[in-house]
Amino acid sequence: MKNKTVVVGLSGGVDSSVAAYLLKQQGYNVVGLFMLNWEENDAQGNCTAEADFEDVKRVANKIGIPYYTVNYAKEYNERVFKYLLDEYAMGYTPNPDVLCNREIKFGPFLKHAMELGADYIATGHYCKRVDKNGKVYLYKSADKNKDQTYFLNQLNQSQLEKTLFPLADIDKTEVRKIAKKLGLSTAEKKDSTGICFIGERKFKNFLKTYLPAKKGNILDLNGNKVGEHDGVMYYTIGQRRGLNLGGKNGHEGRWFVVKKDVKTNTLYVSEGDDSALYSRGTIVTNFNWIADTPTKDFDCFVKLRYRQPDQQTHVHIIDEHTIELKFFEPQKAVTIGQFAVLYAEDGMCYGGGRINELVK
């Protein structure tokens, strides 16, 4: 560890704060780097980045490491935010956090750290790096409730080789205990749950700023008009809230979104019966294999969204970057634009790709 330099991505949160401290305790030369990737104020007019950077300064001074800031707002806008808007405009539901990791944290940030003379970068992600057989594998963290391998499914060997994950074997409760014992300003800071770097907002209102409202019809599965919507891009498959359909046409059941048609600007909903939400499989494109690329079909586990428990699936290899998943049990509200991430039984993450087509 001695004389090895690690540049830690300090976000102003408790996880990256403790990650930096642990690396220093292990004998690394630790440098903190704060990424400014979004320059607009939040809905209340506050610049959340300024508050986060203040926490970065306090933490860095407390644990005794140098810190810097770097502005990637242009890169974030071009590589992540534009993609997000394009996907929503086409009626899909993207996952910007996955793209943010691939395109920013493990892209320009990694490159900048290497130019500073770093041997490694490190983040506060909950996941585990395992080196074996000359390759680097990504495994779930010890804290399964906080595991973030889902968001890192697009990483490759060259990125992982240069990355350390100090929180691999400790849980969130212990992280907060360490921060509190050290007197870090981030010890009680709540976890961010908003879009990567954009923060917590009323997402529909946020999208309206960039994708103007376009009213259209809400139809049931028999083609009957049951209401109007503000724009199909604002709704997600399986969504129940915000439809304003309670008691429509004498029905008192719960309505939910089952399909979106961007061309006709039509939102399709179902009341009570959720059978239309289930899929038997999906075609996944642009699949990124983190370490090994299989050539034969196999069975494993899949997450179709972050908080979903692992589901059993059969993987049919179509080509190197395209697979078909055949679920052991039909899956509800599988959403085009999200990522399907594959896992082995021991927690190894094979990688992930974009959900491109549903097999009903």
C-alpha positions in Angstrom: 0.0 0.0 0.0 2.9 2.4 0.8 3.5 5.0 -1.9 0.4 3.8 -3.8 -1.9 6.7 -4.5 -5.7 6.4 -4.7 -8.0 9.2 -5.9 -11.4 8.8 -4.2 -14.5 10.2 -5.7 -15.9 12.2 -2.8 -19.6 13.0 -3.3 -20.3 14.7 0.0 -22.0 11.6 1.3 -21.2 9.3 4.2 -20.2 6.3 2.0 -17.4 8.0 0.1 -16.3 9.8 3.2 -15.7 6.5 5.1 -14.2 4.9 2.0 -11.5 7.6 1.9 -10.8 7.1 5.6 -10.5 3.3 5.4 -8.0 3.6 2.5 -5.9 6.1 4.4 -5.9 3.7 7.4 -4.7 0.9 5.0 -1.7 3.0 4.2 -2.6 4.5 0.8 -1.8 8.1 -0.2 -5.4 9.3 -0.6 -6.6 12.3 -2.6 -10.2 13.4 -2.7 -11.8 14.5 -5.9 -15.3 16.1 -6.1 -17.1 15.9 -9.4 -19.4 18.8 -10.4 -21.7 17.2 -13.0 -24.8 19.3 -12.7 -24.9 23.1 -12.4 -28.6 23.9 -12.1 -30.3 24.6 -8.8 -32.9 22.2 -7.3 -36.7 22.9 -7.2 -36.2 25.1 -4.1 -33.5 27.2 -5.8 -30.7 25.6 -3.8 -27.4 24.5 -5.4 -27.0 21.1 -3.9 -23.5 20.8 -5.3 -22.3 23.7 -3.2 -23.6 22.1 0.0 -22.1 18.7 -1.0 -18.7 20.3 -1.7 -18.8 22.0 1.7 -19.2 18.5 3.2 -16.3 17.2 1.1 -14.0 20.0 2.4 -15.0 19.3 6.0 -14.5 15.5 5.6 -11.1 15.9 3.8 -9.8 18.3 6.4 -11.0 16.0 9.2 -9.3 12.9 7.9 -6.3 14.8 6.6 -6.3 14.4 2.9 -5.9 16.9 0.0 -9.0 17.5 -2.1 -9.8 19.0 -5.5 -12.9 19.6 -7.6 -13.4 18.9 -11.3 -16.2 20.0 -13.6 -17.8 17.4 -15.8 -21.1 19.2 -16.4 -20.5 19.3 -20.2 -19.6 15.6 -20.4 -22.6 14.7 -18.2 -24.9 16.6 -20.4 -23.6 15.1 -23.6 -23.1 11.5 -22.5 -25.8 11.0 -19.9 -28.5 13.6 -19.8 -29.1 13.8 -23.6 -29.4 10.0 -23.7 -32.0 10.2 -20.8 -34.1 12.8 -22.7 -33.9 10.9 -26.0 -35.0 7.7 -24.3 -38.0 9.4 -22.5 -39.0 11.1 -25.7 -39.3 7.7 -27.4 -41.4 6.4 -24.6 -38.8 4.3 -22.9 -37.6 4.4 -19.2 -33.8 4.8 -19.1 -31.5 4.3 -16.1 -29.2 7.4 -15.9 -27.3 6.1 -12.9 -25.9 3.1 -14.9 -24.8 5.5 -17.7 -23.4 8.0 -15.2 -21.1 5.3 -13.8 -20.0 4.1 -17.2 -19.6 7.5 -18.9 -18.5 9.8 -16.0 -17.2 8.1 -12.8 -15.3 5.4 -14.7 -14.7 7.5 -17.8 -13.3 11.1 -17.5 -12.9 10.8 -13.8 -10.8 7.7 -14.1 -8.8 9.2 -16.9 -8.2 12.4 -14.8 -7.1 10.4 -11.8 -4.5 8.5 -13.9 -3.2 11.8 -15.3 -2.8 12.9 -11.7 -0.5 10.0 -11.2 -2.9 7.7 -9.3 -2.5 4.0 -9.1 -6.2 3.5 -8.4 -9.5 5.2 -8.1 -12.0 4.3 -5.4 -15.7 5.0 -4.8 -18.2 4.5 -2.0 -20.1 1.8 -3.9 -21.2 -1.3 -2.0 -19.7 -4.1 -4.2 -16.7 -6.3 -4.2 -13.7 -6.7 -6.5 -12.3 -10.2 -6.8 -9.1 -10.9 -8.7 -8.6 -14.5 -10.1 -7.2 -16.2 -13.1 -5.7 -13.0 -14.4 -9.1 -11.2 -14.5 -11.1 -8.9 -12.3 -14.6 -10.0 -11.3 -17.4 -7.9 -9.7 -19.3 -9.5 -6.8 -22.1 -8.4 -4.6 -21.1 -6.7 -1.3 -21.4 -8.2 2.1 -24.4 -5.8 2.8 -26.9 -7.3 0.4 -29.5 -4.7 1.2 -27.1 -1.9 -0.1 -25.4 -3.9 -2.9 -24.9 -1.6 -5.9 -23.5 -4.0 -8.5 -26.6 -3.4 -10.6 -25.5 0.2 -11.3 -22.0 -1.0 -12.2 -23.0 -3.6 -14.8 -21.4 -1.7 -17.7 -17.8 -1.7 -16.3 -15.0 -3.5 -18.2 -11.7 -5.0 -17.2 -9.6 -1.9 -17.8 -11.9 0.1 -15.5 -12.1 -2.5 -12.8 -8.4 -3.1 -12.8 -7.9 0.4 -11.6 -10.7 0.5 -9.0 -10.9 -0.2 -5.3 -14.2 -0.7 -3.3 -13.4 -0.1 0.4 -16.9 -0.9 1.5 -17.0 -4.4 0.1 -17.1 -6.2 3.4 -18.9 -3.8 5.8 -22.6 -2.9 6.1 -24.2 0.5 6.1 -24.8 0.5 9.8 -21.1 0.1 10.5 -20.2 2.8 7.9 -22.4 5.3 9.8 -20.8 4.2 13.2 -17.3 4.8 11.8 -18.4 8.3 10.5 -20.0 9.2 13.8 -16.9 8.0 15.8 -14.7 10.2 13.6 -17.0 13.1 14.0 -17.6 13.5 10.2 -20.2 16.0 9.1 -21.7 13.4 6.8 -22.4 10.8 9.6 -26.1 11.5 9.7 -26.6 12.8 6.2 -29.4 10.9 4.5 -28.7 8.8 1.4 -29.4 10.5 -2.0 -32.3 8.8 -3.8 -32.6 11.2 -6.8 -31.2 11.0 -10.3 -27.4 10.7 -10.3 -26.0 14.2 -9.7 -29.3 15.9 -10.5 -30.8 15.2 -7.1 -34.3 14.6 -5.6 -37.1 16.4 -7.6 -40.6 15.9 -8.6 -39.5 14.1 -11.7 -42.6 14.7 -13.9 -42.2 18.5 -13.3 -38.5 18.2 -14.0 -39.0 16.4 -17.3 -41.6 19.0 -18.4 -38.8 21.6 -18.4 -37.1 19.7 -21.2 -39.9 17.7 -22.8 -43.0 19.9 -23.2 -46.4 18.5 -22.2 -48.5 17.0 -25.0 -51.9 15.9 -23.9 -53.4 12.7 -25.3 -56.0 10.0 -24.6 -55.9 7.3 -21.9 -57.6 4.2 -23.2 -58.4 0.9 -21.5 -57.5 -2.4 -23.2 -60.8 -2.5 -25.0 -60.1 0.9 -26.6 -62.4 2.9 -24.5 -61.3 6.4 -23.5 -61.1 6.7 -19.7 -59.2 9.9 -19.4 -56.4 12.2 -20.6 -52.7 12.4 -19.9 -50.1 15.1 -20.1 -47.6 13.2 -22.3 -46.8 9.5 -22.5 -43.1 10.2 -21.8 -44.0 11.1 -18.2 -45.4 7.7 -17.3 -43.8 4.3 -16.6 -45.1 0.8 -17.1 -46.9 -0.4 -14.0 -47.4 3.2 -12.7 -50.5 3.6 -10.5 -50.3 7.1 -9.0 -50.9 10.3 -10.9 -53.4 8.9 -13.5 -56.5 10.6 -11.9 -58.8 7.7 -12.9 -60.3 6.7 -9.6 -64.0 6.0 -10.1 -64.0 6.5 -13.9 -66.9 4.9 -15.8 -68.3 3.5 -12.5 -65.2 1.6 -11.7 -63.6 1.9 -8.3 -60.6 -0.4 -8.8 -57.0 0.7 -9.2 -55.8 1.6 -12.6 -52.2 1.2 -13.9 -50.2 1.8 -17.0 -49.7 -1.3 -19.2 -48.5 0.2 -22.5 -47.4 3.4 -24.2 -47.7 4.4 -27.9 -45.6 7.4 -28.6 -46.6 7.6 -32.3 -50.3 8.1 -31.4 -49.5 9.7 -28.0 -51.8 7.1 -26.3 -51.5 5.7 -22.9 -53.1 2.3 -22.2 -54.3 1.3 -18.8 -55.9 -1.6 -17.1 -58.2 -1.7 -14.0 -57.6 -4.4 -11.6 -56.4 -7.1 -14.0 -52.6 -6.9 -14.1 -52.1 -9.9 -16.5 -51.0 -7.5 -19.3 -48.0 -6.4 -17.2 -46.4 -9.9 -17.2 -43.7 -11.0 -19.6 -42.2 -14.5 -20.2 -38.9 -13.1 -21.4 -37.0 -10.3 -23.0 -34.4 -9.5 -25.6 -31.4 -7.7 -24.1 -29.1 -5.7 -26.4 -25.7 -4.1 -26.0 -24.9 -6.6 -23.3 -21.6 -5.9 -21.5 -19.8 -9.0 -20.2 -17.6 -7.8 -17.3 -15.1 -10.7 -17.3 -15.9 -13.8 -19.3 -18.1 -14.0 -22.5 -20.0 -17.2 -22.6 -20.6 -19.0 -25.9 -23.2 -21.5 -24.7 -26.7 -21.0 -23.1 -26.9 -21.2 -19.4 -29.1 -20.6 -16.3 -28.5 -17.9 -13.8 -30.3 -15.1 -11.9 -31.4 -11.7 -13.2 -32.4 -8.3 -11.8 -34.7 -6.3 -14.1 -34.6 -3.3 -11.8 -32.4 -2.3 -8.9 -34.5 -3.3 -5.8 -36.0 -6.5 -7.3 -35.0 -9.8 -5.7 -32.9 -12.0 -8.0 -35.1 -14.0 -10.4 -34.2 -17.3 -12.1 -33.7 -17.2 -15.9 -32.4 -19.1 -18.8 -29.9 -17.2 -21.0 -30.0 -17.8 -24.7 -26.9 -16.4 -26.5 -27.9 -14.7 -29.8 -24.6 -13.1 -30.4 -21.7 -11.6 -28.3 -23.8 -8.6 -27.2 -27.4 -9.8 -27.6 -29.2 -12.3 -25.4 -32.7 -13.6 -24.9 -33.8 -14.2 -21.3 -36.5 -16.8 -20.7 -37.8 -16.3 -17.2 -38.5 -19.4 -15.0 -41.6 -17.4 -13.7 -43.4 -14.6 -15.7 -42.1 -11.2 -14.5 -44.2 -8.1 -13.9 -43.7 -4.6 -15.4 -40.5 -5.4 -17.3 -39.6 -2.0 -18.8 -37.9 -1.2 -22.1 -34.9 1.1 -21.5 -34.0 -0.4 -18.1 -31.1 -2.8 -17.6 -31.2 -6.5 -17.1 -28.2 -7.6 -14.9 -27.2 -11.2 -14.6 -25.7 -12.9 -11.5 -24.3 -16.3 -10.6 -25.5 -18.1 -7.5 -22.4 -17.0 -5.6 -23.1 -13.3 -6.2 -20.8 -12.7 -9.2 -22.1 -10.2 -11.6 -21.8 -11.3 -15.2 -22.7 -7.9 -16.6 -25.8 -6.3 -18.0 -27.5 -4.8 -21.1 -30.5 -2.8 -22.2 -34.0 -4.3 -22.1 -35.0 -3.9 -25.7 -38.0 -6.0 -26.4 -40.5 -7.9 -24.3 -41.6 -11.5 -24.9 -45.2 -11.9 -23.8 
